[in-house]
Amino acid sequence: MDKNKLALEKKNYIILGIGLVLVIAGFILMSGPGSTPEQFNPDIFSWRRIRLAPVVCLLGFATIGYAIICPPRGRKQQSETNIGE
């Protein structure tokens, strides 16, 4: 496949993968046993599930956004040369 036909570069896909791993890690950190009507489980309000996991997910989503928005290195130069032709 021609390198110019890809939407993103290899660097962007690597950053995208890192962001996806962070999102999955955040959801794994959020998981755990819940409370039932018969027994209350105080672990649902733990620091890991309330503060750490959402921050990890947010960092993952921000990383994914950066990977999509981050311009490829040579793409800007190619578009400027094509305008003048």
Buried (B, 14 or more C-beta within 10 A) or exposed (E): EEEEEEEBBEEBEEBBEBBBEBBEBBEEBBEEEEEEEEEEEEEEEBEEBEEBBEEBBEBBBEBBEBBEEBEBEEEEEEEEEEEEE
